[in-house]
Amino acid sequence: MSFQKAQRFEEGKAESDYQLVVNAIETVKERNVVLKSAYADAMSAGDYAKAAEVQEALATSANQLAELKRGEKAIDRKSTRLN
């Protein structure tokens, strides 16, 4: 494989990876909206066990979002080097 083909392949892979991460970020953000609503409902109903469950899911989601954003930045830096 020539250098140019290899470089185009890497650029295409980086773009594909970037889109996957961006889509995953949006999915996590959408899930957070649902979780926040579930948390408010649980608190309104006085269901503190459910609220704790949802709060745990929100914490997990926050960690996933942070990790995905780090990945997005890493892919962005790598694609900048390729161009």
N, C-alpha and C positions, 0 to 999 in steps of 0.2 A: 504494500500500500504506500503510495507516495506521501510525502510530508503534507501536501495541500489537502489530500483526501483525509488524512488522519486529523488534520486541524479542523476541517469541516465537520467530521464525525464528532469530535470533542465539542465543538460549538453547538451542534445539534443536540447532543446529549445534555450539555449544560442548560440549554433552553428548555428541554423536556423536564429535567430535574427541577428547574426553577418553577415551571408551571405546576408541577405536582405539589411543590411546597406551598406556592401561593394558594392553590385550591384547598390544600389541607388547612391553611391558616383561616381561610374563609369558613370552612366547615366548623372549625373549633369556635370561631366567633359566633356563628349561628347557634351552635350548641349552647354557648354561654347565655345567649338571650333566653333560650328555653329553660335552662337551669335557673337563671335569676327569677324567672316567672314562677317556677316550681318552688323556689325558696320562699318567695313572697307568699305564695298560697299556703305553704306549710306553716309559716309563722303566723299568718292570719287565722289559721285553723287551730293554732296552738299545738301542732304536731311537731314537737321539738326533735323527736327521733328522726322524722323525715327531713326536717330542716338540717340536721347534722349530716345526714346522708348526702343531701344535695350540696351542702357546704364542702364536703369531702370531694365530691365530683367537680365542683368549681375549682378547688385547689389543684386537683389533677389536671384539669383543663388549662389552668393558668401556667402550670409547668410545661405542658405540651406546647402551648402557644409560645412561651419563651424559647423553648428548644427549636421550634420551627422557625422562629424569627432569626435565631443564630444561624440556622442552616441556610436561610434565605440570604443573609449577609455573606456567608461563606461562598455560596454559589455566585453571588454578585461579584465578589472580589476575584474569584477564579475566572469568570467570564471576562472581566476587565483585563486580566492578564492575557487572555487568549486573543483579544482584539488588539 
